[in-house]
Amino acid sequence: MSVPLSAPDLLTRDFLEVRAKILELAACLDRFQRAEGSLAGDPRMRRIQDGLAVLQGAAQLESAEPNRAEQVQQIFSLPYDEEWRKKWGI
């Protein structure tokens, strides 16, 4: 049976990967801002903003909700449709 890693050990292991993902996200947002046209009213951008708000609230790990991944997944998920099999021909 393996022993779970401590929070400092997890941070050491994952820091560079998390850093890279944050930098990639920042670069995407910069490209959106520099591009012509407006994203105001685009529901996809609203979802991105809502997801970022969940993460912003997570900045203080000690007081954050423990289910951030679930919260973000729900933002980007479609509501369940009982008729999905018919719609997809399954």
C-alpha positions as CSV (number, residue, x, y, z in Angstrom):
1,M,0.0,0.0,0.0
2,S,1.4,3.4,-1.0
3,V,1.7,6.3,1.4
4,P,-0.1,9.5,0.2
5,L,2.2,12.4,-0.5
6,S,2.2,15.4,1.8
7,A,1.0,18.8,0.5
8,P,4.6,20.1,0.2
9,D,5.6,16.9,-1.7
10,L,2.6,17.3,-4.1
11,L,3.5,21.0,-4.7
12,T,7.1,20.0,-5.5
13,R,5.9,17.3,-7.9
14,D,3.2,19.4,-9.6
15,F,4.5,23.0,-9.4
16,L,6.0,23.2,-12.9
17,E,3.1,21.6,-14.6
18,V,0.6,23.9,-12.8
19,R,2.8,26.9,-13.6
20,A,2.8,26.0,-17.3
21,K,-1.0,25.6,-17.4
22,I,-1.5,29.0,-15.8
23,L,0.9,30.6,-18.3
24,E,-0.9,28.9,-21.2
25,L,-4.2,30.2,-19.9
26,A,-2.9,33.7,-19.5
27,A,-1.5,33.6,-23.1
28,C,-4.9,32.5,-24.4
29,L,-6.7,35.4,-22.6
30,D,-4.1,37.8,-24.0
31,R,-4.8,36.6,-27.5
32,F,-8.6,37.0,-27.0
33,Q,-8.0,40.5,-25.8
34,R,-5.7,41.5,-28.7
35,A,-7.9,40.0,-31.4
36,E,-10.5,42.0,-33.3
37,G,-14.1,41.7,-32.4
38,S,-15.9,41.3,-29.1
39,L,-16.6,38.3,-26.9
40,A,-19.2,40.2,-24.9
41,G,-22.3,38.0,-24.6
42,D,-20.5,34.9,-25.8
43,P,-21.7,32.0,-23.5
44,R,-18.3,30.3,-23.9
45,M,-16.5,33.3,-22.6
46,R,-19.0,33.5,-19.7
47,R,-18.2,29.9,-18.8
48,I,-14.4,30.6,-18.9
49,Q,-15.0,33.6,-16.6
50,D,-17.2,31.4,-14.2
51,G,-14.5,28.7,-14.1
52,L,-11.8,31.3,-13.3
53,A,-14.0,32.7,-10.5
54,V,-14.1,29.2,-9.0
55,L,-10.3,29.0,-9.2
56,Q,-9.9,32.6,-7.8
57,G,-11.9,31.6,-4.8
58,A,-9.5,28.6,-4.5
59,A,-6.5,30.8,-4.0
60,Q,-6.7,30.4,-0.3
61,L,-6.6,26.6,-0.1
62,E,-7.4,26.4,3.6
63,S,-10.8,28.2,3.2
64,A,-11.7,26.9,-0.3
65,E,-14.3,24.3,-1.1
66,P,-12.7,20.9,-1.7
67,N,-14.6,20.1,-5.0
68,R,-13.2,22.8,-7.3
69,A,-12.7,20.3,-10.2
70,E,-16.4,19.2,-9.9
71,Q,-17.5,22.8,-9.8
72,V,-15.6,23.7,-13.0
73,Q,-16.7,20.5,-14.7
74,Q,-20.3,21.5,-14.0
75,I,-19.8,24.9,-15.5
76,F,-18.7,23.4,-18.8
77,S,-21.2,20.5,-18.8
78,L,-24.6,20.3,-20.5
79,P,-27.6,19.5,-18.4
80,Y,-28.6,15.8,-18.4
81,D,-31.0,15.0,-21.2
82,E,-32.9,11.7,-20.7
83,E,-33.5,11.6,-24.5
84,W,-29.8,11.7,-25.4
85,R,-29.8,8.1,-26.7
86,K,-32.6,8.9,-29.2
87,K,-30.8,12.1,-30.3
88,W,-27.5,10.2,-30.9
89,G,-29.3,7.2,-32.5
90,I,-28.2,4.7,-29.7
